[in-house]
């Protein structure tokens, strides 16, 4: 159902497709397939012009029936508020840029190596902390304790959200399911 300012409308009554989709740059269409329990079964990519035009028309039709922002009840923190925590002024630091557990080698409780420095450069040190703990929130306190300084948790949460959103397209393009446990959408849902 689509919630409108008047009353709920069935998408099929508006001529909208019976599936969920995302459009990337109006050139790539991603169709989502769900089972009866609304669990994601997979995604289907297409660059077929006719399908993309049809999806663009459906998107535009849905926008006509969307609830104006002022009438829509938002959660306590909007996506923009979460993002603003990450997009603040920060002290430049040398960062790994893709620090994740798979890139860190540990032997006997000591870090013996870190690989994949392709995204290294000047950045926000909290981005590396956030990336390292993304999907492993249960270890955040330990990582922060080892970091040795005050850490703004709102910034960590913001980087988790931004990193997860940015990962969705990469996951789809390389044949991964962004809805799989531990992937982009799953992480975002766990933060809501």
C-alpha positions, 0 to 999 in steps of 0.5 A: 500500500502507498500511504497518501494524504487522502487514503492508502492506495494499492500500487496496482490500482495506479498501474505501478509494478507489483515488485520493488525496484531501485533505479540508478542514474535512470540507466540501471534497474534493480528488481527485488524478489521477495518470498511470502514472508517478505524475505529477499530472494534476490535481485535482478539487474537490467539495462533494457531501455523499455524496462527502465522507461517503465520504471521511471514512469512508475516512479513518477506516478508514485511521486504524485501520490506520495505524502508531502514531507510535512505530513509524514511522521519521521523517526526521531532522527532523520537520515539527514541528521544521522549523516550530518554527524559524519559530515562534520569538521574533523581533524585530518588523519592518515586513514586506511579507508577500508579497514575491516576485519578481513584486512587485519592479521592477528597472531596471539592477540597482536596485530601482525599486518594490515592489507589493502591500502588502496583507499588510504589517504587523508581522512576522518579517523572515526571512519576507520573505526566505524568501518572496522566495527561495521556489522560487529557492534558488539565489539565497538566498546572494546575498539573504542577502549583501545583507541584511547580517546573520546569517540563520538558514537553519533559519528560512528553510527553516521559512518555505519549508515553512510558506508552501508548505503554506499555499499549497496550499489557495489554489492549489486554490481558485483553480484552480491545480495545487499539484503543478505545477513550482514550486508548493506541493507541488513546493517541499515535495518538493524540501526532503525 
